[in-house]
Amino acid sequence: MNLDRSSVERIAHLARLALAEEDVPRYVRDLSRILDLVERMGAVDTRGVEPMAHPLDIPQRLRPDEVTEEDRREELLGLAPQAEAGHFLVPKVID
């Protein structure tokens, strides 16, 4: 996908980025290359390929799912300016 100068300037405007005039041609070239790569990757047939959590076939190190901290709920709620029914009360911010 080839971008032109006006497209890059529009993208920069939408992203609220200020581009130096001399940098625009480089952004046109680099962004076009990135979009070409994404397009080529999207064209690859991935049917039958299982999603992976990690690029290497190694087991994940998992810790046991155990409670390791004591319950301090009442202590922490006691520090709050306002609490009710086990919840912190905060000022309403949305009408």
Backbone as XML, in Angstrom:
<?xml version="1.0"?>
<chain id="A" units="angstrom">
  <residue number="1" name="MET">
    <atom name="N" x="0.843" y="-1.172" z="0.000"/>
    <atom name="CA" x="0.000" y="0.000" z="0.000"/>
    <atom name="C" x="0.885" y="1.231" z="0.000"/>
  </residue>
  <residue number="2" name="ASN">
    <atom name="N" x="0.752" y="2.041" z="-0.996"/>
    <atom name="CA" x="1.560" y="3.247" z="-1.097"/>
    <atom name="C" x="0.789" y="4.450" z="-0.575"/>
  </residue>
  <residue number="3" name="LEU">
    <atom name="N" x="1.350" y="5.068" z="0.435"/>
    <atom name="CA" x="0.770" y="6.291" z="0.967"/>
    <atom name="C" x="1.361" y="7.473" z="0.231"/>
  </residue>
  <residue number="4" name="ASP">
    <atom name="N" x="0.615" y="8.552" z="0.184"/>
    <atom name="CA" x="1.172" y="9.783" z="-0.374"/>
    <atom name="C" x="1.359" y="10.795" z="0.754"/>
  </residue>
  <residue number="5" name="ARG">
    <atom name="N" x="1.937" y="11.893" z="0.409"/>
    <atom name="CA" x="2.263" y="12.932" z="1.380"/>
    <atom name="C" x="1.018" y="13.398" z="2.149"/>
  </residue>
  <residue number="6" name="SER">
    <atom name="N" x="-0.076" y="13.599" z="1.443"/>
    <atom name="CA" x="-1.282" y="14.106" z="2.103"/>
    <atom name="C" x="-1.841" y="13.081" z="3.094"/>
  </residue>
  <residue number="7" name="SER">
    <atom name="N" x="-1.725" y="11.789" z="2.774"/>
    <atom name="CA" x="-2.199" y="10.751" z="3.692"/>
    <atom name="C" x="-1.381" y="10.758" z="4.983"/>
  </residue>
  <residue number="8" name="VAL">
    <atom name="N" x="-0.078" y="10.866" z="4.854"/>
    <atom name="CA" x="0.789" y="10.886" z="6.029"/>
    <atom name="C" x="0.522" y="12.134" z="6.861"/>
  </residue>
  <residue number="9" name="GLU">
    <atom name="N" x="0.330" y="13.255" z="6.204"/>
    <atom name="CA" x="0.029" y="14.483" z="6.940"/>
    <atom name="C" x="-1.314" y="14.368" z="7.660"/>
  </residue>
  <residue number="10" name="ARG">
    <atom name="N" x="-2.279" y="13.719" z="7.024"/>
    <atom name="CA" x="-3.595" y="13.519" z="7.657"/>
    <atom name="C" x="-3.474" y="12.582" z="8.856"/>
  </residue>
  <residue number="11" name="ILE">
    <atom name="N" x="-2.721" y="11.498" z="8.716"/>
    <atom name="CA" x="-2.503" y="10.570" z="9.828"/>
    <atom name="C" x="-1.824" y="11.294" z="10.987"/>
  </residue>
  <residue number="12" name="ALA">
    <atom name="N" x="-0.824" y="12.097" z="10.687"/>
    <atom name="CA" x="-0.120" y="12.848" z="11.724"/>
    <atom name="C" x="-1.073" y="13.817" z="12.421"/>
  </residue>
  <residue number="13" name="HIS">
    <atom name="N" x="-1.940" y="14.451" z="11.659"/>
    <atom name="CA" x="-2.911" y="15.376" z="12.242"/>
    <atom name="C" x="-3.859" y="14.632" z="13.178"/>
  </residue>
  <residue number="14" name="LEU">
    <atom name="N" x="-4.383" y="13.486" z="12.731"/>
    <atom name="CA" x="-5.302" y="12.707" z="13.558"/>
    <atom name="C" x="-4.629" y="12.203" z="14.830"/>
  </residue>
  <residue number="15" name="ALA">
    <atom name="N" x="-3.338" y="11.888" z="14.742"/>
    <atom name="CA" x="-2.586" y="11.407" z="15.906"/>
    <atom name="C" x="-2.028" y="12.559" z="16.733"/>
  </residue>
  <residue number="16" name="ARG">
    <atom name="N" x="-2.306" y="13.765" z="16.300"/>
    <atom name="CA" x="-1.823" y="14.974" z="16.979"/>
    <atom name="C" x="-0.307" y="14.991" z="17.086"/>
  </residue>
  <residue number="17" name="LEU">
    <atom name="N" x="0.335" y="14.640" z="15.962"/>
    <atom name="CA" x="1.786" y="14.638" z="15.889"/>
    <atom name="C" x="2.244" y="15.772" z="14.985"/>
  </residue>
  <residue number="18" name="ALA">
    <atom name="N" x="3.271" y="16.452" z="15.397"/>
    <atom name="CA" x="3.859" y="17.492" z="14.570"/>
    <atom name="C" x="5.053" y="16.886" z="13.830"/>
  </residue>
  <residue number="19" name="LEU">
    <atom name="N" x="5.000" y="16.918" z="12.497"/>
    <atom name="CA" x="6.096" y="16.384" z="11.694"/>
    <atom name="C" x="6.875" y="17.534" z="11.090"/>
  </residue>
  <residue number="20" name="ALA">
    <atom name="N" x="8.183" y="17.424" z="11.146"/>
    <atom name="CA" x="9.029" y="18.407" z="10.473"/>
    <atom name="C" x="8.894" y="18.199" z="8.972"/>
  </residue>
  <residue number="21" name="GLU">
    <atom name="N" x="8.886" y="19.259" z="8.228"/>
    <atom name="CA" x="8.691" y="19.206" z="6.778"/>
    <atom name="C" x="9.696" y="18.273" z="6.099"/>
  </residue>
  <residue number="22" name="GLU">
    <atom name="N" x="10.932" y="18.288" z="6.563"/>
    <atom name="CA" x="11.958" y="17.449" z="5.934"/>
    <atom name="C" x="11.811" y="15.972" z="6.285"/>
  </residue>
  <residue number="23" name="ASP">
    <atom name="N" x="11.027" y="15.649" z="7.335"/>
    <atom name="CA" x="10.832" y="14.257" z="7.732"/>
    <atom name="C" x="9.674" y="13.573" z="7.019"/>
  </residue>
  <residue number="24" name="VAL">
    <atom name="N" x="8.785" y="14.331" z="6.399"/>
    <atom name="CA" x="7.587" y="13.763" z="5.782"/>
    <atom name="C" x="7.927" y="12.707" z="4.725"/>
  </residue>
  <residue number="25" name="PRO">
    <atom name="N" x="8.863" y="12.938" z="3.797"/>
    <atom name="CA" x="9.173" y="11.889" z="2.810"/>
    <atom name="C" x="9.625" y="10.575" z="3.440"/>
  </residue>
  <residue number="26" name="ARG">
    <atom name="N" x="10.380" y="10.656" z="4.525"/>
    <atom name="CA" x="10.828" y="9.437" z="5.209"/>
    <atom name="C" x="9.639" y="8.702" z="5.824"/>
  </residue>
  <residue number="27" name="TYR">
    <atom name="N" x="8.701" y="9.450" z="6.411"/>
    <atom name="CA" x="7.503" y="8.825" z="6.975"/>
    <atom name="C" x="6.649" y="8.193" z="5.884"/>
  </residue>
  <residue number="28" name="VAL">
    <atom name="N" x="6.550" y="8.841" z="4.745"/>
    <atom name="CA" x="5.798" y="8.275" z="3.624"/>
    <atom name="C" x="6.398" y="6.921" z="3.250"/>
  </residue>
  <residue number="29" name="ARG">
    <atom name="N" x="7.711" y="6.881" z="3.102"/>
    <atom name="CA" x="8.400" y="5.647" z="2.714"/>
    <atom name="C" x="8.255" y="4.569" z="3.791"/>
  </residue>
  <residue number="30" name="ASP">
    <atom name="N" x="8.532" y="4.939" z="5.051"/>
    <atom name="CA" x="8.519" y="3.947" z="6.134"/>
    <atom name="C" x="7.115" y="3.411" z="6.407"/>
  </residue>
  <residue number="31" name="LEU">
    <atom name="N" x="6.128" y="4.284" z="6.443"/>
    <atom name="CA" x="4.761" y="3.822" z="6.691"/>
    <atom name="C" x="4.246" y="2.966" z="5.540"/>
  </residue>
  <residue number="32" name="SER">
    <atom name="N" x="4.617" y="3.307" z="4.316"/>
    <atom name="CA" x="4.215" y="2.484" z="3.176"/>
    <atom name="C" x="4.817" y="1.087" z="3.280"/>
  </residue>
  <residue number="33" name="ARG">
    <atom name="N" x="6.068" y="1.000" z="3.684"/>
    <atom name="CA" x="6.721" y="-0.301" z="3.848"/>
    <atom name="C" x="6.056" y="-1.117" z="4.952"/>
  </residue>
  <residue number="34" name="ILE">
    <atom name="N" x="5.711" y="-0.459" z="6.052"/>
    <atom name="CA" x="5.052" y="-1.163" z="7.158"/>
    <atom name="C" x="3.705" y="-1.703" z="6.708"/>
  </residue>
  <residue number="35" name="LEU">
    <atom name="N" x="2.922" y="-0.892" z="6.011"/>
    <atom name="CA" x="1.609" y="-1.335" z="5.546"/>
    <atom name="C" x="1.737" y="-2.446" z="4.507"/>
  </residue>
  <residue number="36" name="ASP">
    <atom name="N" x="2.773" y="-2.398" z="3.672"/>
    <atom name="CA" x="3.018" y="-3.486" z="2.725"/>
    <atom name="C" x="3.306" y="-4.794" z="3.466"/>
  </residue>
  <residue number="37" name="LEU">
    <atom name="N" x="4.109" y="-4.717" z="4.509"/>
    <atom name="CA" x="4.425" y="-5.913" z="5.294"/>
    <atom name="C" x="3.160" y="-6.480" z="5.932"/>
  </residue>
  <residue number="38" name="VAL">
    <atom name="N" x="2.332" y="-5.622" z="6.508"/>
    <atom name="CA" x="1.092" y="-6.076" z="7.131"/>
    <atom name="C" x="0.187" y="-6.729" z="6.092"/>
  </residue>
  <residue number="39" name="GLU">
    <atom name="N" x="0.128" y="-6.148" z="4.915"/>
    <atom name="CA" x="-0.678" y="-6.708" z="3.831"/>
    <atom name="C" x="-0.173" y="-8.095" z="3.423"/>
  </residue>
  <residue number="40" name="ARG">
    <atom name="N" x="1.152" y="-8.236" z="3.310"/>
    <atom name="CA" x="1.725" y="-9.538" z="2.959"/>
    <atom name="C" x="1.465" y="-10.565" z="4.053"/>
  </residue>
  <residue number="41" name="MET">
    <atom name="N" x="1.566" y="-10.151" z="5.313"/>
    <atom name="CA" x="1.307" y="-11.070" z="6.420"/>
    <atom name="C" x="-0.154" y="-11.501" z="6.435"/>
  </residue>
  <residue number="42" name="GLY">
    <atom name="N" x="-1.066" y="-10.593" z="6.087"/>
    <atom name="CA" x="-2.474" y="-10.925" z="6.047"/>
    <atom name="C" x="-2.820" y="-11.897" z="4.938"/>
  </residue>
  <residue number="43" name="ALA">
    <atom name="N" x="-1.990" y="-11.977" z="3.917"/>
    <atom name="CA" x="-2.249" y="-12.865" z="2.782"/>
    <atom name="C" x="-1.782" y="-14.294" z="3.039"/>
  </residue>
  <residue number="44" name="VAL">
    <atom name="N" x="-1.050" y="-14.519" z="4.107"/>
    <atom name="CA" x="-0.533" y="-15.850" z="4.405"/>
    <atom name="C" x="-1.678" y="-16.751" z="4.856"/>
  </residue>
  <residue number="45" name="ASP">
    <atom name="N" x="-1.724" y="-17.953" z="4.303"/>
    <atom name="CA" x="-2.750" y="-18.927" z="4.665"/>
    <atom name="C" x="-2.392" y="-19.544" z="6.014"/>
  </residue>
  <residue number="46" name="THR">
    <atom name="N" x="-3.172" y="-19.244" z="7.035"/>
    <atom name="CA" x="-2.894" y="-19.754" z="8.376"/>
    <atom name="C" x="-3.929" y="-20.786" z="8.827"/>
  </residue>
  <residue number="47" name="ARG">
    <atom name="N" x="-4.727" y="-21.284" z="7.890"/>
    <atom name="CA" x="-5.680" y="-22.332" z="8.263"/>
    <atom name="C" x="-4.913" y="-23.546" z="8.763"/>
  </residue>
  <residue number="48" name="GLY">
    <atom name="N" x="-5.380" y="-24.109" z="9.846"/>
    <atom name="CA" x="-4.731" y="-25.290" z="10.401"/>
    <atom name="C" x="-3.559" y="-24.970" z="11.307"/>
  </residue>
  <residue number="49" name="VAL">
    <atom name="N" x="-3.231" y="-23.703" z="11.490"/>
    <atom name="CA" x="-2.129" y="-23.328" z="12.377"/>
    <atom name="C" x="-2.726" y="-22.967" z="13.733"/>
  </residue>
  <residue number="50" name="GLU">
    <atom name="N" x="-2.298" y="-23.672" z="14.748"/>
    <atom name="CA" x="-2.809" y="-23.426" z="16.093"/>
    <atom name="C" x="-2.219" y="-22.141" z="16.658"/>
  </residue>
  <residue number="51" name="PRO">
    <atom name="N" x="-3.041" y="-21.314" z="17.311"/>
    <atom name="CA" x="-2.509" y="-20.117" z="17.973"/>
    <atom name="C" x="-1.512" y="-20.513" z="19.055"/>
  </residue>
  <residue number="52" name="MET">
    <atom name="N" x="-0.507" y="-19.689" z="19.235"/>
    <atom name="CA" x="0.542" y="-19.990" z="20.212"/>
    <atom name="C" x="0.604" y="-18.897" z="21.266"/>
  </residue>
  <residue number="53" name="ALA">
    <atom name="N" x="0.919" y="-19.278" z="22.486"/>
    <atom name="CA" x="1.115" y="-18.299" z="23.541"/>
    <atom name="C" x="2.561" y="-17.807" z="23.555"/>
  </residue>
  <residue number="54" name="HIS">
    <atom name="N" x="3.447" y="-18.577" z="22.934"/>
    <atom name="CA" x="4.867" y="-18.249" z="22.936"/>
    <atom name="C" x="5.470" y="-18.792" z="21.643"/>
  </residue>
  <residue number="55" name="PRO">
    <atom name="N" x="6.398" y="-18.068" z="21.019"/>
    <atom name="CA" x="6.948" y="-18.549" z="19.759"/>
    <atom name="C" x="7.815" y="-19.801" z="19.882"/>
  </residue>
  <residue number="56" name="LEU">
    <atom name="N" x="8.305" y="-20.071" z="21.072"/>
    <atom name="CA" x="9.105" y="-21.268" z="21.286"/>
    <atom name="C" x="8.252" y="-22.325" z="21.975"/>
  </residue>
  <residue number="57" name="ASP">
    <atom name="N" x="8.480" y="-23.564" z="21.650"/>
    <atom name="CA" x="7.712" y="-24.651" z="22.227"/>
    <atom name="C" x="8.295" y="-25.023" z="23.589"/>
  </residue>
  <residue number="58" name="ILE">
    <atom name="N" x="8.034" y="-24.164" z="24.576"/>
    <atom name="CA" x="8.510" y="-24.410" z="25.930"/>
    <atom name="C" x="7.325" y="-24.274" z="26.884"/>
  </residue>
  <residue number="59" name="PRO">
    <atom name="N" x="7.340" y="-25.036" z="27.970"/>
    <atom name="CA" x="6.231" y="-24.914" z="28.926"/>
    <atom name="C" x="6.328" y="-23.588" z="29.686"/>
  </residue>
  <residue number="60" name="GLN">
    <atom name="N" x="5.177" y="-23.073" z="30.035"/>
    <atom name="CA" x="5.163" y="-21.843" z="30.826"/>
    <atom name="C" x="5.415" y="-22.166" z="32.286"/>
  </residue>
  <residue number="61" name="ARG">
    <atom name="N" x="6.167" y="-21.292" z="32.913"/>
    <atom name="CA" x="6.404" y="-21.462" z="34.338"/>
    <atom name="C" x="5.203" y="-20.897" z="35.074"/>
  </residue>
  <residue number="62" name="LEU">
    <atom name="N" x="4.475" y="-21.747" z="35.729"/>
    <atom name="CA" x="3.294" y="-21.328" z="36.462"/>
    <atom name="C" x="3.498" y="-21.566" z="37.943"/>
  </residue>
  <residue number="63" name="ARG">
    <atom name="N" x="2.990" y="-20.659" z="38.726"/>
    <atom name="CA" x="3.044" y="-20.846" z="40.175"/>
    <atom name="C" x="1.733" y="-21.468" z="40.621"/>
  </residue>
  <residue number="64" name="PRO">
    <atom name="N" x="1.725" y="-22.104" z="41.756"/>
    <atom name="CA" x="0.471" y="-22.663" z="42.271"/>
    <atom name="C" x="-0.534" y="-21.549" z="42.542"/>
  </residue>
  <residue number="65" name="ASP">
    <atom name="N" x="-1.803" y="-21.803" z="42.289"/>
    <atom name="CA" x="-2.854" y="-20.822" z="42.516"/>
    <atom name="C" x="-3.298" y="-20.914" z="43.969"/>
  </residue>
  <residue number="66" name="GLU">
    <atom name="N" x="-2.518" y="-20.265" z="44.816"/>
    <atom name="CA" x="-2.768" y="-20.315" z="46.249"/>
    <atom name="C" x="-2.814" y="-18.904" z="46.809"/>
  </residue>
  <residue number="67" name="VAL">
    <atom name="N" x="-3.637" y="-18.707" z="47.838"/>
    <atom name="CA" x="-3.691" y="-17.423" z="48.536"/>
    <atom name="C" x="-2.414" y="-17.293" z="49.350"/>
  </residue>
  <residue number="68" name="THR">
    <atom name="N" x="-1.702" y="-16.190" z="49.168"/>
    <atom name="CA" x="-0.438" y="-16.013" z="49.886"/>
    <atom name="C" x="-0.466" y="-14.803" z="50.814"/>
  </residue>
  <residue number="69" name="GLU">
    <atom name="N" x="-1.561" y="-14.010" z="50.778"/>
    <atom name="CA" x="-1.661" y="-12.846" z="51.649"/>
    <atom name="C" x="-2.859" y="-13.010" z="52.566"/>
  </residue>
  <residue number="70" name="GLU">
    <atom name="N" x="-2.743" y="-12.409" z="53.732"/>
    <atom name="CA" x="-3.857" y="-12.465" z="54.667"/>
    <atom name="C" x="-4.952" y="-11.490" z="54.233"/>
  </residue>
  <residue number="71" name="ASP">
    <atom name="N" x="-6.168" y="-11.730" z="54.673"/>
    <atom name="CA" x="-7.299" y="-10.869" z="54.352"/>
    <atom name="C" x="-7.235" y="-9.611" z="55.215"/>
  </residue>
  <residue number="72" name="ARG">
    <atom name="N" x="-7.003" y="-8.467" z="54.586"/>
    <atom name="CA" x="-6.895" y="-7.196" z="55.298"/>
    <atom name="C" x="-8.024" y="-6.249" z="54.904"/>
  </residue>
  <residue number="73" name="ARG">
    <atom name="N" x="-9.114" y="-6.796" z="54.407"/>
    <atom name="CA" x="-10.215" y="-5.986" z="53.894"/>
    <atom name="C" x="-10.728" y="-4.982" z="54.929"/>
  </residue>
  <residue number="74" name="GLU">
    <atom name="N" x="-11.055" y="-5.447" z="56.120"/>
    <atom name="CA" x="-11.613" y="-4.558" z="57.142"/>
    <atom name="C" x="-10.600" y="-3.483" z="57.547"/>
  </residue>
  <residue number="75" name="GLU">
    <atom name="N" x="-9.348" y="-3.856" z="57.649"/>
    <atom name="CA" x="-8.303" y="-2.892" z="58.009"/>
    <atom name="C" x="-8.205" y="-1.791" z="56.951"/>
  </residue>
  <residue number="76" name="LEU">
    <atom name="N" x="-8.195" y="-2.183" z="55.675"/>
    <atom name="CA" x="-8.068" y="-1.203" z="54.599"/>
    <atom name="C" x="-9.332" y="-0.370" z="54.449"/>
  </residue>
  <residue number="77" name="LEU">
    <atom name="N" x="-10.503" y="-0.979" z="54.607"/>
    <atom name="CA" x="-11.736" y="-0.196" z="54.557"/>
    <atom name="C" x="-11.806" y="0.793" z="55.706"/>
  </residue>
  <residue number="78" name="GLY">
    <atom name="N" x="-11.210" y="0.440" z="56.833"/>
    <atom name="CA" x="-11.172" y="1.346" z="57.977"/>
    <atom name="C" x="-10.355" y="2.595" z="57.713"/>
  </residue>
  <residue number="79" name="LEU">
    <atom name="N" x="-9.442" y="2.541" z="56.780"/>
    <atom name="CA" x="-8.617" y="3.702" z="56.437"/>
    <atom name="C" x="-9.327" y="4.653" z="55.467"/>
  </residue>
  <residue number="80" name="ALA">
    <atom name="N" x="-10.397" y="4.192" z="54.852"/>
    <atom name="CA" x="-11.100" y="4.994" z="53.842"/>
    <atom name="C" x="-11.932" y="6.085" z="54.508"/>
  </residue>
  <residue number="81" name="PRO">
    <atom name="N" x="-12.052" y="7.245" z="53.852"/>
    <atom name="CA" x="-12.906" y="8.302" z="54.398"/>
    <atom name="C" x="-14.359" y="7.846" z="54.536"/>
  </residue>
  <residue number="82" name="GLN">
    <atom name="N" x="-14.841" y="7.055" z="53.554"/>
    <atom name="CA" x="-16.201" y="6.533" z="53.614"/>
    <atom name="C" x="-16.216" y="5.120" z="53.049"/>
  </residue>
  <residue number="83" name="ALA">
    <atom name="N" x="-16.943" y="4.254" z="53.735"/>
    <atom name="CA" x="-17.104" y="2.874" z="53.278"/>
    <atom name="C" x="-18.481" y="2.404" z="53.703"/>
  </residue>
  <residue number="84" name="GLU">
    <atom name="N" x="-19.028" y="1.498" z="52.887"/>
    <atom name="CA" x="-20.354" y="0.968" z="53.203"/>
    <atom name="C" x="-20.487" y="-0.430" z="52.617"/>
  </residue>
  <residue number="85" name="ALA">
    <atom name="N" x="-20.968" y="-1.354" z="53.400"/>
    <atom name="CA" x="-21.225" y="-2.724" z="52.962"/>
    <atom name="C" x="-20.005" y="-3.366" z="52.302"/>
  </residue>
  <residue number="86" name="GLY">
    <atom name="N" x="-18.820" y="-3.093" z="52.834"/>
    <atom name="CA" x="-17.616" y="-3.712" z="52.309"/>
    <atom name="C" x="-17.058" y="-3.066" z="51.062"/>
  </residue>
  <residue number="87" name="HIS">
    <atom name="N" x="-17.518" y="-1.856" z="50.725"/>
    <atom name="CA" x="-17.053" y="-1.159" z="49.524"/>
    <atom name="C" x="-16.597" y="0.250" z="49.876"/>
  </residue>
  <residue number="88" name="PHE">
    <atom name="N" x="-15.635" y="0.764" z="49.126"/>
    <atom name="CA" x="-15.222" y="2.147" z="49.271"/>
    <atom name="C" x="-16.287" y="3.037" z="48.645"/>
  </residue>
  <residue number="89" name="LEU">
    <atom name="N" x="-16.632" y="4.137" z="49.300"/>
    <atom name="CA" x="-17.545" y="5.115" z="48.724"/>
    <atom name="C" x="-16.721" y="6.276" z="48.184"/>
  </residue>
  <residue number="90" name="VAL">
    <atom name="N" x="-16.986" y="6.650" z="46.956"/>
    <atom name="CA" x="-16.257" y="7.738" z="46.307"/>
    <atom name="C" x="-17.251" y="8.753" z="45.781"/>
  </residue>
  <residue number="91" name="PRO">
    <atom name="N" x="-16.825" y="10.000" z="45.576"/>
    <atom name="CA" x="-17.735" y="11.003" z="45.040"/>
    <atom name="C" x="-18.185" y="10.639" z="43.625"/>
  </residue>
  <residue number="92" name="LYS">
    <atom name="N" x="-19.419" y="10.966" z="43.312"/>
    <atom name="CA" x="-19.958" y="10.723" z="41.985"/>
    <atom name="C" x="-19.252" y="11.650" z="40.990"/>
  </residue>
  <residue number="93" name="VAL">
    <atom name="N" x="-18.768" y="11.092" z="39.882"/>
    <atom name="CA" x="-18.040" y="11.899" z="38.902"/>
    <atom name="C" x="-18.776" y="11.995" z="37.562"/>
  </residue>
  <residue number="94" name="ILE">
    <atom name="N" x="-19.822" y="11.191" z="37.377"/>
    <atom name="CA" x="-20.592" y="11.195" z="36.135"/>
    <atom name="C" x="-22.049" y="11.422" z="36.500"/>
  </residue>
  <residue number="95" name="ASP">
    <atom name="N" x="-22.685" y="12.351" z="35.795"/>
    <atom name="CA" x="-24.120" y="12.589" z="36.027"/>
    <atom name="C" x="-24.968" y="11.628" z="35.248"/>
  </residue>
</chain>
